[in-house]
Amino acid sequence: MTVQMILLPLFVQVALTFVVLFVMGARRRTAIRGKAVDREAVWDDSLFPREARAPANNFRNQFELPVLFYVVTVLALVTRKADLLFVILAWVFVLSRVAHALVHCTSNDIRLRFPAFLVGVIALLAMWVLYALAILLNV
């Protein structure tokens, strides 16, 4: 696997994080300018309307599970243990995160959001198991 193939899903995940950040900022600005909240809301997220809270919640979420993705990707790259299956699982994880963010920032329908989340969890778990086995068994 090339460095580019291994890191491209990671770059897309980083881009997703920034997109969610910009959406959050735009929705908060709209809420403040539209007088839906006063400026004190910046100290208390619960004062923002749902449309502004959803991307804020998702932005925080981008620093939870994805941290494990970043770590395993860098470790697999440095130790040269990233194979085709690893890269495929990385893409499954990242695409599930995109789907999760889209649902979270729009309808927030848990019937759609949870399956996207679960697919990502399973893909990430598989990445870690495969990486750990490759290191421990020296394959």
ZAFI-621185 format. One record per residue (C-alpha): residue in one letter; z, x negated, y negated. Coordinates in nm, 4 decimals, padded with zeros to 6 digits. Example, Ala and Ser with C-alpha at 12.3 -4.5 7.8 and 13.67 -1.06 7.14 Angstrom:
<site><code>A</code><up>00.7800</up><east>-01.2300</east><north>00.4500</north></site>
<site><code>S</code><up>00.7140</up><east>-01.3670</east><north>00.1060</north></site>
END
This chain:
<site><code>M</code><up>00.0000</up><east>00.0000</east><north>00.0000</north></site>
<site><code>T</code><up>-00.0765</up><east>-00.1222</east><north>-00.3471</north></site>
<site><code>V</code><up>00.1818</up><east>-00.1368</east><north>-00.6227</north></site>
<site><code>Q</code><up>-00.0159</up><east>00.1263</east><north>-00.8131</north></site>
<site><code>M</code><up>-00.0160</up><east>00.3682</east><north>-00.5179</north></site>
<site><code>I</code><up>00.3585</up><east>00.3264</east><north>-00.4740</north></site>
<site><code>L</code><up>00.4482</up><east>00.3592</east><north>-00.8411</north></site>
<site><code>L</code><up>00.2095</up><east>00.6368</east><north>-00.9462</north></site>
<site><code>P</code><up>00.4362</up><east>00.9185</east><north>-00.8175</north></site>
<site><code>L</code><up>00.7276</up><east>00.7540</east><north>-00.9985</north></site>
<site><code>F</code><up>00.5269</up><east>00.7450</east><north>-01.3234</north></site>
<site><code>V</code><up>00.4414</up><east>01.1144</east><north>-01.2827</north></site>
<site><code>Q</code><up>00.8104</up><east>01.1946</east><north>-01.2320</north></site>
<site><code>V</code><up>00.8964</up><east>01.0037</east><north>-01.5504</north></site>
<site><code>A</code><up>00.6204</up><east>01.1897</east><north>-01.7367</north></site>
<site><code>L</code><up>00.7601</up><east>01.5212</east><north>-01.6115</north></site>
<site><code>T</code><up>01.1007</up><east>01.4280</east><north>-01.7503</north></site>
<site><code>F</code><up>00.9504</up><east>01.3608</east><north>-02.0931</north></site>
<site><code>V</code><up>00.7463</up><east>01.6833</east><north>-02.0856</north></site>
<site><code>V</code><up>01.0608</up><east>01.8839</east><north>-02.0122</north></site>
<site><code>L</code><up>01.2398</up><east>01.6984</east><north>-02.2948</north></site>
<site><code>F</code><up>00.9663</up><east>01.7918</east><north>-02.5427</north></site>
<site><code>V</code><up>00.9651</up><east>02.1549</east><north>-02.4252</north></site>
<site><code>M</code><up>01.3430</up><east>02.1645</east><north>-02.4660</north></site>
<site><code>G</code><up>01.3187</up><east>02.0219</east><north>-02.8173</north></site>
<site><code>A</code><up>01.0472</up><east>02.2657</east><north>-02.9205</north></site>
<site><code>R</code><up>01.2377</up><east>02.5669</east><north>-02.7888</north></site>
<site><code>R</code><up>01.5611</up><east>02.4565</east><north>-02.9542</north></site>
<site><code>R</code><up>01.3805</up><east>02.3996</east><north>-03.2833</north></site>
<site><code>T</code><up>01.2231</up><east>02.7456</east><north>-03.2566</north></site>
<site><code>A</code><up>01.5633</up><east>02.9024</east><north>-03.1903</north></site>
<site><code>I</code><up>01.7207</up><east>02.7279</east><north>-03.4887</north></site>
<site><code>R</code><up>01.4315</up><east>02.7943</east><north>-03.7271</north></site>
<site><code>G</code><up>01.4063</up><east>03.1549</east><north>-03.6115</north></site>
<site><code>K</code><up>01.7768</up><east>03.2005</east><north>-03.6851</north></site>
<site><code>A</code><up>01.8459</up><east>03.2949</east><north>-03.3205</north></site>
<site><code>V</code><up>02.1319</up><east>03.0425</east><north>-03.3470</north></site>
<site><code>D</code><up>02.2840</up><east>02.8363</east><north>-03.6221</north></site>
<site><code>R</code><up>02.2920</up><east>02.4573</east><north>-03.6263</north></site>
<site><code>E</code><up>02.6326</up><east>02.4568</east><north>-03.4559</north></site>
<site><code>A</code><up>02.4509</up><east>02.5421</east><north>-03.1316</north></site>
<site><code>V</code><up>02.3633</up><east>02.1748</east><north>-03.0930</north></site>
<site><code>W</code><up>02.7282</up><east>02.1256</east><north>-02.9963</north></site>
<site><code>D</code><up>02.7339</up><east>02.4100</east><north>-02.7452</north></site>
<site><code>D</code><up>02.4264</up><east>02.4739</east><north>-02.5266</north></site>
<site><code>S</code><up>02.5543</up><east>02.8168</east><north>-02.4282</north></site>
<site><code>L</code><up>02.4840</up><east>02.9421</east><north>-02.7825</north></site>
<site><code>F</code><up>02.1087</up><east>02.8951</east><north>-02.7405</north></site>
<site><code>P</code><up>01.8983</up><east>03.1819</east><north>-02.6043</north></site>
<site><code>R</code><up>01.7896</up><east>03.1657</east><north>-02.2409</north></site>
<site><code>E</code><up>01.4415</up><east>03.0398</east><north>-02.3354</north></site>
<site><code>A</code><up>01.5988</up><east>02.7294</east><north>-02.4881</north></site>
<site><code>R</code><up>01.8719</up><east>02.6817</east><north>-02.2257</north></site>
<site><code>A</code><up>01.6314</up><east>02.6798</east><north>-01.9303</north></site>
<site><code>P</code><up>01.4496</up><east>02.3553</east><north>-02.0203</north></site>
<site><code>A</code><up>01.7826</up><east>02.1974</east><north>-02.1227</north></site>
<site><code>N</code><up>01.9223</up><east>02.2760</east><north>-01.7785</north></site>
<site><code>N</code><up>01.6066</up><east>02.1413</east><north>-01.6174</north></site>
<site><code>F</code><up>01.6177</up><east>01.8256</east><north>-01.8289</north></site>
<site><code>R</code><up>01.9703</up><east>01.7545</east><north>-01.7035</north></site>
<site><code>N</code><up>01.8449</up><east>01.8248</east><north>-01.3524</north></site>
<site><code>Q</code><up>01.5832</up><east>01.5485</east><north>-01.3943</north></site>
<site><code>F</code><up>01.8721</up><east>01.2980</east><north>-01.3923</north></site>
<site><code>E</code><up>02.0293</up><east>01.4208</east><north>-01.0722</north></site>
<site><code>L</code><up>01.8152</up><east>01.4180</east><north>-00.7560</north></site>
<site><code>P</code><up>01.5296</up><east>01.2131</east><north>-00.9089</north></site>
<site><code>V</code><up>01.7661</up><east>00.9181</east><north>-00.9540</north></site>
<site><code>L</code><up>01.7708</up><east>00.8785</east><north>-00.5753</north></site>
<site><code>F</code><up>01.3903</up><east>00.8924</east><north>-00.5806</north></site>
<site><code>Y</code><up>01.3680</up><east>00.6150</east><north>-00.8386</north></site>
<site><code>V</code><up>01.6064</up><east>00.3935</east><north>-00.6418</north></site>
<site><code>V</code><up>01.4365</up><east>00.4327</east><north>-00.3038</north></site>
<site><code>T</code><up>01.0930</up><east>00.3817</east><north>-00.4571</north></site>
<site><code>V</code><up>01.1916</up><east>00.0570</east><north>-00.6285</north></site>
<site><code>L</code><up>01.3739</up><east>-00.0653</east><north>-00.3172</north></site>
<site><code>A</code><up>01.0768</up><east>00.0143</east><north>-00.0944</north></site>
<site><code>L</code><up>00.8431</up><east>-00.1620</east><north>-00.3352</north></site>
<site><code>V</code><up>01.0568</up><east>-00.4756</east><north>-00.3670</north></site>
<site><code>T</code><up>01.1215</up><east>-00.5030</east><north>00.0068</north></site>
<site><code>R</code><up>00.7603</up><east>-00.4150</east><north>00.0936</north></site>
<site><code>K</code><up>00.8620</up><east>-00.1206</east><north>00.3098</north></site>
<site><code>A</code><up>00.6494</up><east>00.1458</east><north>00.1386</north></site>
<site><code>D</code><up>00.3765</up><east>00.2600</east><north>00.3736</north></site>
<site><code>L</code><up>00.1324</up><east>00.5502</east><north>00.3564</north></site>
<site><code>L</code><up>00.3884</up><east>00.8011</east><north>00.4860</north></site>
<site><code>F</code><up>00.6355</up><east>00.6866</east><north>00.2204</north></site>
<site><code>V</code><up>00.3775</up><east>00.7404</east><north>-00.0546</north></site>
<site><code>I</code><up>00.2829</up><east>01.0837</east><north>00.0826</north></site>
<site><code>L</code><up>00.6501</up><east>01.1844</east><north>00.0853</north></site>
<site><code>A</code><up>00.6859</up><east>01.0519</east><north>-00.2704</north></site>
<site><code>W</code><up>00.4010</up><east>01.2792</east><north>-00.3801</north></site>
<site><code>V</code><up>00.5551</up><east>01.5752</east><north>-00.1973</north></site>
<site><code>F</code><up>00.8823</up><east>01.5078</east><north>-00.3789</north></site>
<site><code>V</code><up>00.7196</up><east>01.4757</east><north>-00.7213</north></site>
<site><code>L</code><up>00.4963</up><east>01.7813</east><north>-00.6789</north></site>
<site><code>S</code><up>00.7987</up><east>01.9821</east><north>-00.5683</north></site>
<site><code>R</code><up>00.9780</up><east>01.8658</east><north>-00.8842</north></site>
<site><code>V</code><up>00.6832</up><east>01.9781</east><north>-01.0971</north></site>
<site><code>A</code><up>00.6894</up><east>02.3195</east><north>-00.9273</north></site>
<site><code>H</code><up>01.0675</up><east>02.3370</east><north>-00.9673</north></site>
<site><code>A</code><up>01.0438</up><east>02.2529</east><north>-01.3397</north></site>
<site><code>L</code><up>00.7674</up><east>02.5068</east><north>-01.3991</north></site>
<site><code>V</code><up>00.9706</up><east>02.7848</east><north>-01.2419</north></site>
<site><code>H</code><up>01.2964</up><east>02.6691</east><north>-01.4024</north></site>
<site><code>C</code><up>01.1447</up><east>02.6627</east><north>-01.7519</north></site>
<site><code>T</code><up>00.9599</up><east>02.9962</east><north>-01.7183</north></site>
<site><code>S</code><up>01.0699</up><east>03.2825</east><north>-01.4949</north></site>
<site><code>N</code><up>01.3608</up><east>03.0914</east><north>-01.3376</north></site>
<site><code>D</code><up>01.3095</up><east>03.3083</east><north>-01.0300</north></site>
<site><code>I</code><up>01.5445</up><east>03.1598</east><north>-00.7700</north></site>
<site><code>R</code><up>01.3202</up><east>03.2916</east><north>-00.4909</north></site>
<site><code>L</code><up>01.0550</up><east>03.0464</east><north>-00.6148</north></site>
<site><code>R</code><up>01.2752</up><east>02.7727</east><north>-00.7539</north></site>
<site><code>F</code><up>01.4951</up><east>02.7146</east><north>-00.4495</north></site>
<site><code>P</code><up>01.2082</up><east>02.6599</east><north>-00.2016</north></site>
<site><code>A</code><up>01.0543</up><east>02.4051</east><north>-00.4411</north></site>
<site><code>F</code><up>01.3921</up><east>02.2341</east><north>-00.4671</north></site>
<site><code>L</code><up>01.4405</up><east>02.2377</east><north>-00.0894</north></site>
<site><code>V</code><up>01.0988</up><east>02.0840</east><north>-00.0205</north></site>
<site><code>G</code><up>01.1884</up><east>01.8012</east><north>-00.2586</north></site>
<site><code>V</code><up>01.5284</up><east>01.7464</east><north>-00.0985</north></site>
<site><code>I</code><up>01.3744</up><east>01.7265</east><north>00.2492</north></site>
<site><code>A</code><up>01.1002</up><east>01.4875</east><north>00.1333</north></site>
<site><code>L</code><up>01.3525</up><east>01.2642</east><north>-00.0418</north></site>
<site><code>L</code><up>01.5852</up><east>01.2661</east><north>00.2572</north></site>
<site><code>A</code><up>01.2929</up><east>01.1671</east><north>00.4798</north></site>
<site><code>M</code><up>01.2056</up><east>00.8842</east><north>00.2386</north></site>
<site><code>W</code><up>01.5598</up><east>00.7499</east><north>00.2585</north></site>
<site><code>V</code><up>01.5810</up><east>00.7826</east><north>00.6365</north></site>
<site><code>L</code><up>01.2468</up><east>00.6073</east><north>00.6869</north></site>
<site><code>Y</code><up>01.3407</up><east>00.3345</east><north>00.4412</north></site>
<site><code>A</code><up>01.6821</up><east>00.2789</east><north>00.6006</north></site>
<site><code>L</code><up>01.5265</up><east>00.2625</east><north>00.9481</north></site>
<site><code>A</code><up>01.2599</up><east>00.0183</east><north>00.8285</north></site>
<site><code>I</code><up>01.5298</up><east>-00.2086</east><north>00.6837</north></site>
<site><code>L</code><up>01.7813</up><east>-00.1772</east><north>00.9676</north></site>
<site><code>L</code><up>01.5237</up><east>-00.2111</east><north>01.2455</north></site>
<site><code>N</code><up>01.3223</up><east>-00.4689</east><north>01.0497</north></site>
<site><code>V</code><up>00.9918</up><east>-00.2888</east><north>01.0998</north></site>
END
